[in-house]
Amino acid sequence: PIVAVLVAAAILGEPILLASLFGGVIILVGVWLVNRSGGSAETTS
């Protein structure tokens, strides 16, 4: 989604809206929260 907004702005001239920026920030914070835990994940089968 973040790359799509940037490509649309660069190639198609689409405006980057505040809602798009806010959504990108939420995505990046979510990725950061998932990856910040230092513990190892235990898998069960």
Beta strands, then each sheet from edge to edge (+ up, - down):
end
